[in-house]
């Protein structure tokens, strides 16, 4: 109960005491008017408290209902500004092992948030919070100016909210306002602490969900996508290709004489060869492309909006970079080559095929093409016939 509520209750209690001495100095009508006014104030205060509680509840749902890390970041880094009329919002995540960054990069490629940052140790954070990491409000322009990276000074007051789970710091949320009095040091911080608590829980929960989903869709050895992810992506890209009437291509890559590598150098070197392939191919691809380990020594590359000629050029570029960069070990330089087959599918309005039929067509054609490449002497690229 606020101080105002307490004072109103005291007044209300005094009125209910029905003191006869008061009746001698004031008319009953005046007493009734005072009582009516106090009741209205109490009702207004109760309504305000109820509305505040409802806003807290809606705020919790707003963040808790984010179904992915990317959705949560949209709400924290973009929508929070308009929702609370803020000038600037900036989020730092504590990621000393770079595990979060690697996870998100493998899932999303690159998240384009200029106000999302990472830090590897707590020293910088402790300096911002003056060693004691707890909610800090400031109107000091000298303190505010360097807070928001890459932006001119827009905020006149800021709130620094530590994000914690238990006794562990997981990040820091910085919010700013053009109103110099919005985050004055004298302001009560209950709401801001509540906001930080909600966001902390949501960040931890969303990252755990991403880790769980990631394990089911990524090949643990090579960190490429796995077969399951490939089929999901293929179904989505077929639907997108039908809608946009843009071509869709698929590469099948097979490491030549992979069994010989395992037999000659051991399975550990064979594993390194598989990871080496992924490391060399990944920089050649666009963010929309999908590289997946299909099984054993075979990989697939899904190429949206790519016609047959472009698919060939990409495939031959991959073949060449693998051929000209042997795998280096402590004791050996191991040459590796790829046989690559590709299929290119162009949506045609006069051909009625189900998505499943299109999927089988693309895969079978690429599979036949890679066998044609192996039959032609390996280390080459062949199209579907």
C-alpha positions as CSV (number, residue, x, y, z in Angstrom):
1,X,0.0,0.0,0.0
2,X,1.4,3.4,-1.0
3,X,1.8,6.3,1.4
4,X,-1.2,8.0,-0.3
5,X,-3.4,4.9,0.3
6,X,-2.3,4.8,4.0
7,X,-3.3,8.5,4.5
8,X,-6.6,8.0,2.8
9,X,-7.4,4.9,4.9
10,X,-6.6,6.9,8.1
11,X,-8.9,9.6,7.0
12,X,-11.6,7.1,6.2
13,X,-11.2,5.4,9.6
14,X,-11.5,8.8,11.4
15,X,-14.7,9.5,9.5
16,X,-16.2,6.2,10.5
17,X,-15.5,6.8,14.2
18,X,-18.6,9.1,14.3
19,X,-17.1,11.4,16.9
20,X,-19.9,13.5,18.5
21,X,-17.7,16.5,19.0
22,X,-17.2,16.6,15.2
23,X,-20.9,16.7,14.7
24,X,-21.1,19.9,16.9
25,X,-18.7,21.7,14.6
26,X,-19.7,20.4,11.2
27,X,-23.0,19.6,9.7
28,X,-23.9,16.0,8.8
29,X,-24.0,17.0,5.1
30,X,-20.4,18.2,5.3
31,X,-19.3,14.9,7.0
32,X,-21.1,13.0,4.3
33,X,-19.4,14.9,1.6
34,X,-16.0,14.3,3.1
35,X,-16.8,10.6,3.4
36,X,-18.0,10.5,-0.2
37,X,-14.9,12.2,-1.4
38,X,-12.6,9.8,0.5
39,X,-14.5,6.8,-0.8
40,X,-14.0,8.0,-4.3
41,X,-10.3,8.5,-3.7
42,X,-10.0,5.0,-2.3
43,X,-11.9,3.5,-5.2
44,X,-9.8,5.4,-7.7
45,X,-6.6,4.2,-5.9
46,X,-7.8,0.6,-5.9
47,X,-8.7,0.9,-9.6
48,X,-5.2,2.3,-10.3
49,X,-3.5,-0.5,-8.4
50,X,-5.6,-3.1,-10.3
51,X,-4.7,-1.5,-13.6
52,X,-1.0,-1.5,-12.6
53,X,-1.2,-5.2,-11.7
54,X,-2.8,-5.9,-15.1
55,X,-0.1,-4.1,-16.9
56,X,2.5,-6.1,-15.0
57,X,0.7,-9.3,-16.0
58,X,0.4,-8.2,-19.7
59,X,4.1,-7.3,-19.6
60,X,5.1,-10.7,-18.4
61,X,3.0,-12.4,-21.1
62,X,4.4,-10.1,-23.7
63,X,7.9,-11.4,-23.2
64,X,7.1,-14.9,-22.0
65,X,5.1,-15.7,-25.1
66,X,8.1,-15.0,-27.4
67,X,8.6,-18.4,-29.1
68,X,12.2,-18.0,-30.1
69,X,15.3,-16.0,-29.2
70,X,14.9,-13.9,-32.3
71,X,11.3,-13.1,-31.4
72,X,12.4,-12.2,-27.9
73,X,15.1,-9.9,-29.2
74,X,12.6,-8.2,-31.5
75,X,10.5,-7.4,-28.5
76,X,13.4,-6.3,-26.2
77,X,15.5,-4.4,-28.7
78,X,12.9,-3.0,-31.1
79,X,9.3,-3.1,-29.7
80,X,10.3,-2.1,-26.1
81,X,11.2,1.4,-27.3
82,X,7.8,2.2,-28.7
83,X,6.0,0.3,-25.9
84,X,7.6,2.4,-23.2
85,X,8.4,5.5,-25.2
86,X,12.1,5.1,-24.9
87,X,14.8,6.8,-26.9
88,X,17.4,4.0,-26.8
89,X,17.6,0.4,-25.8
90,X,20.8,-1.6,-25.7
91,X,21.4,-5.2,-24.5
92,X,24.7,-6.8,-23.4
93,X,24.9,-10.6,-22.9
94,X,27.7,-12.2,-20.8
95,X,29.2,-14.9,-23.0
96,X,32.7,-15.7,-21.7
97,X,33.0,-19.0,-23.7
98,X,31.4,-17.5,-26.8
99,X,29.0,-20.4,-26.7
100,X,25.9,-18.2,-27.1
101,X,27.4,-16.5,-30.1
102,X,28.3,-19.8,-31.8
103,X,24.9,-21.2,-31.1
104,X,23.0,-18.2,-32.5
105,X,25.3,-18.0,-35.6
106,X,24.7,-21.7,-36.4
107,X,20.9,-21.2,-36.0
108,X,20.3,-17.8,-37.5
109,X,23.5,-17.0,-39.4
110,X,24.0,-13.4,-38.3
111,X,21.4,-11.6,-36.2
112,X,21.2,-8.0,-37.5
113,X,20.8,-6.1,-34.2
114,X,23.1,-3.1,-33.9
115,X,22.1,-2.7,-30.2
116,X,22.9,-6.3,-29.2
117,X,26.4,-6.8,-27.8
118,X,28.4,-9.4,-25.9
119,X,31.1,-9.2,-23.2
120,X,33.6,-11.8,-22.1
121,X,34.3,-10.6,-18.5
122,X,32.6,-8.6,-15.9
123,X,35.2,-5.8,-15.5
124,X,33.6,-3.4,-18.0
125,X,30.2,-4.1,-16.4
126,X,31.4,-3.5,-12.9
127,X,32.9,-0.2,-14.0
128,X,29.5,0.9,-15.4
129,X,27.7,0.0,-12.3
130,X,30.4,1.4,-10.0
131,X,31.5,-2.1,-8.8
132,X,28.2,-3.0,-7.2
133,X,26.1,-4.5,-10.0
134,X,22.6,-3.3,-9.1
135,X,20.0,-1.0,-10.9
136,X,21.6,2.3,-11.6
137,X,19.8,5.5,-12.8
138,X,21.6,8.5,-14.1
139,X,21.2,12.0,-15.6
140,X,24.9,12.6,-16.0
141,X,25.6,13.4,-19.6
142,X,29.2,12.4,-19.3
143,X,28.2,9.0,-18.1
144,X,25.4,8.6,-20.7
145,X,27.3,9.6,-23.8
146,X,29.5,6.5,-24.2
147,X,26.8,4.0,-23.2
148,X,25.0,3.6,-26.6
149,X,27.5,2.4,-29.2
150,X,27.5,4.1,-32.6
151,X,24.8,6.6,-31.7
152,X,25.1,10.3,-30.9
153,X,23.9,11.3,-27.5
154,X,20.1,11.2,-27.6
155,X,19.1,10.3,-24.0
156,X,19.0,12.7,-21.1
157,X,18.5,10.1,-18.5
158,X,19.2,6.3,-18.4
159,X,18.6,3.2,-16.4
160,X,21.1,0.4,-16.3
161,X,19.4,-2.9,-15.4
162,X,21.5,-5.9,-14.4
163,X,20.1,-9.2,-15.8
164,X,20.7,-12.0,-13.3
165,X,19.7,-15.6,-12.7
166,X,20.2,-16.5,-9.1
167,X,23.6,-15.0,-8.2
168,X,24.9,-15.2,-11.8
169,X,25.0,-12.1,-14.0
170,X,23.9,-13.0,-17.6
171,X,23.7,-9.5,-19.0
172,X,22.8,-5.9,-18.8
173,X,19.9,-3.9,-20.3
174,X,20.5,-0.2,-20.9
175,X,17.4,2.0,-21.6
176,X,17.4,5.8,-22.2
177,X,14.9,8.6,-22.5
178,X,14.9,12.2,-23.8
179,X,13.2,13.1,-20.6
180,X,15.8,14.1,-18.1
181,X,13.5,13.3,-15.2
182,X,12.4,9.9,-16.5
183,X,15.2,8.0,-14.8
184,X,16.3,10.3,-12.0
185,X,18.3,8.7,-9.1
186,X,15.4,9.5,-6.7
187,X,13.0,7.3,-8.7
188,X,11.7,4.1,-7.2
189,X,13.1,1.1,-9.1
190,X,10.5,-1.6,-8.3
191,X,9.1,-1.7,-11.8
192,X,12.5,-1.6,-13.5
193,X,13.7,-4.4,-11.4
194,X,10.6,-6.4,-12.2
195,X,11.2,-5.7,-15.9
196,X,14.8,-6.9,-15.6
197,X,13.7,-10.0,-13.8
198,X,11.2,-10.9,-16.5
199,X,13.7,-10.4,-19.4
200,X,16.4,-12.4,-17.5
201,X,14.1,-15.4,-17.2
202,X,13.0,-15.1,-20.8
203,X,16.6,-14.9,-22.2
204,X,17.7,-17.9,-20.2
205,X,14.5,-19.9,-21.2
206,X,14.8,-18.9,-24.9
207,X,18.5,-19.9,-25.1
208,X,17.8,-23.2,-23.5
209,X,15.0,-23.8,-26.0
210,X,17.3,-22.9,-28.9
211,X,19.9,-25.3,-27.5
212,X,17.4,-28.1,-27.4
213,X,16.1,-27.4,-31.0
214,X,19.7,-27.0,-32.2
215,X,20.7,-30.5,-31.0
216,X,17.9,-32.1,-33.0
217,X,18.8,-30.2,-36.2
218,X,22.6,-30.0,-36.3
219,X,25.2,-32.6,-37.0
220,X,27.3,-32.6,-33.8
221,X,30.6,-33.6,-35.5
222,X,30.7,-31.1,-38.3
223,X,28.3,-28.4,-37.0
224,X,26.6,-28.4,-40.4
225,X,22.8,-28.9,-40.5
226,X,21.7,-32.5,-40.4
227,X,19.5,-34.5,-42.7
228,X,16.3,-33.7,-40.8
229,X,16.9,-30.0,-41.0
230,X,17.7,-30.3,-44.8
231,X,14.3,-31.9,-45.5
232,X,12.5,-29.2,-43.4
233,X,14.4,-26.5,-45.3
234,X,13.7,-28.1,-48.7
235,X,10.0,-28.3,-48.0
236,X,9.9,-24.6,-47.1
237,X,12.0,-23.5,-50.1
238,X,9.8,-25.5,-52.5
239,X,6.8,-23.6,-51.2
240,X,8.6,-20.3,-51.5
241,X,9.9,-21.2,-55.0
242,X,6.3,-22.0,-56.1
243,X,5.0,-18.7,-54.8
244,X,7.8,-16.6,-56.2
245,X,8.3,-18.6,-59.4
246,X,12.0,-18.6,-58.8
247,X,14.4,-21.5,-59.4
248,X,15.7,-23.8,-56.7
249,X,18.9,-25.8,-57.0
250,X,20.4,-28.6,-54.9
251,X,24.0,-29.9,-54.8
252,X,25.0,-33.4,-53.6
253,X,28.7,-33.6,-52.6
254,X,30.5,-36.9,-52.0
255,X,34.1,-37.0,-50.7
256,X,36.2,-39.1,-53.1
257,X,37.8,-42.3,-51.6
258,X,36.8,-41.4,-48.1
259,X,37.2,-45.0,-46.9
260,X,40.8,-44.9,-48.1
261,X,41.4,-41.8,-45.9
262,X,39.9,-43.6,-42.9
263,X,41.9,-46.7,-43.6
264,X,45.2,-44.9,-44.2
265,X,45.1,-42.2,-41.5
266,X,42.5,-43.4,-39.0
267,X,39.0,-42.4,-38.2
268,X,40.1,-39.3,-36.2
269,X,41.6,-37.9,-39.3
270,X,38.5,-38.9,-41.2
271,X,36.4,-36.9,-38.7
272,X,38.8,-34.0,-39.3
273,X,38.3,-34.3,-43.0
274,X,34.5,-34.0,-42.6
275,X,34.8,-30.9,-40.4
276,X,37.4,-29.5,-42.9
277,X,34.9,-29.8,-45.7
278,X,32.3,-27.8,-43.8
279,X,34.8,-25.1,-42.8
280,X,35.9,-24.6,-46.4
281,X,32.5,-24.6,-47.9
282,X,30.6,-22.4,-45.4
283,X,32.3,-19.0,-46.4
284,X,31.3,-19.6,-50.0
285,X,27.6,-19.7,-49.3
286,X,25.0,-17.1,-48.8
287,X,23.0,-16.8,-45.6
288,X,19.9,-18.3,-47.4
289,X,21.8,-21.4,-48.5
290,X,21.7,-24.5,-46.4
291,X,24.7,-26.8,-46.0
292,X,23.8,-30.2,-44.4
293,X,25.5,-33.5,-43.7
294,X,23.2,-35.9,-45.5
295,X,25.0,-39.0,-44.2
296,X,28.5,-40.5,-43.9
297,X,30.7,-38.6,-46.3
298,X,27.9,-37.1,-48.3
299,X,26.8,-33.4,-48.0
300,X,24.0,-31.4,-49.5
301,X,23.8,-27.7,-50.3
302,X,20.4,-26.1,-50.9
303,X,20.5,-23.0,-53.1
304,X,17.3,-20.9,-53.2
305,X,16.7,-18.6,-56.2
306,X,19.5,-20.3,-58.1
307,X,19.3,-21.4,-61.7
308,X,21.2,-24.2,-63.3
309,X,24.2,-22.1,-64.6
310,X,24.7,-20.5,-61.2
311,X,24.4,-23.8,-59.4
312,X,27.2,-25.2,-61.6
313,X,29.4,-22.2,-60.9
314,X,28.9,-22.5,-57.1
315,X,29.5,-26.3,-57.3
316,X,32.7,-25.9,-59.3
317,X,34.0,-23.2,-56.9
318,X,33.4,-25.6,-54.0
319,X,35.2,-28.4,-55.9
320,X,38.1,-26.2,-56.7
321,X,38.7,-24.8,-53.2
322,X,38.7,-28.3,-51.7
323,X,41.1,-29.7,-54.4
324,X,43.5,-26.8,-53.9
325,X,43.6,-26.8,-50.1
326,X,44.7,-30.2,-48.8
327,X,44.0,-31.1,-45.2
328,X,47.0,-30.3,-43.0
329,X,47.8,-32.5,-40.0
330,X,50.8,-32.6,-37.8
331,X,52.3,-35.4,-39.9
332,X,50.6,-35.3,-43.2
333,X,49.2,-33.2,-46.0
334,X,46.2,-35.1,-47.2
335,X,44.6,-34.2,-50.6
336,X,40.9,-34.3,-50.7
337,X,38.5,-34.0,-53.7
338,X,34.8,-34.0,-54.2
339,X,32.4,-35.4,-56.7
340,X,29.4,-33.1,-57.0
341,X,26.1,-33.5,-58.7
342,X,23.4,-30.9,-58.9
343,X,19.8,-30.5,-59.9
344,X,17.9,-27.3,-60.8
345,X,14.2,-27.0,-60.6
346,X,12.1,-24.3,-62.1
347,X,8.4,-24.0,-61.1
348,X,6.1,-24.4,-64.1
349,X,2.5,-23.5,-64.0
350,X,1.5,-26.2,-66.6
351,X,3.0,-29.0,-64.5
352,X,1.0,-30.1,-61.5
353,X,3.1,-31.8,-58.9
354,X,2.7,-32.2,-55.2
355,X,5.3,-30.8,-52.9
356,X,6.4,-34.3,-52.0
357,X,6.8,-35.2,-55.7
358,X,8.9,-32.1,-56.3
359,X,11.0,-32.9,-53.3
360,X,11.7,-36.4,-54.5
361,X,12.4,-35.1,-58.0
362,X,15.1,-32.6,-56.8
363,X,16.8,-35.2,-54.5
364,X,16.8,-38.0,-57.0
365,X,18.1,-35.9,-59.8
366,X,21.0,-34.6,-57.6
367,X,21.7,-38.1,-56.3
368,X,21.9,-39.5,-59.9
369,X,24.1,-36.6,-60.9
370,X,26.7,-37.3,-58.1
371,X,26.9,-40.9,-59.2
372,X,27.5,-39.6,-62.7
373,X,30.3,-37.5,-61.4
374,X,31.9,-40.4,-59.6
375,X,31.5,-42.6,-62.7
376,X,33.3,-39.9,-64.8
377,X,36.5,-40.1,-62.8
378,X,35.6,-38.1,-59.6
379,X,36.7,-34.6,-58.7
380,X,34.2,-33.1,-61.1
381,X,30.7,-31.5,-61.3
382,X,27.8,-33.1,-63.2
383,X,24.2,-31.9,-63.7
384,X,21.1,-33.9,-63.6
385,X,20.3,-35.5,-66.9
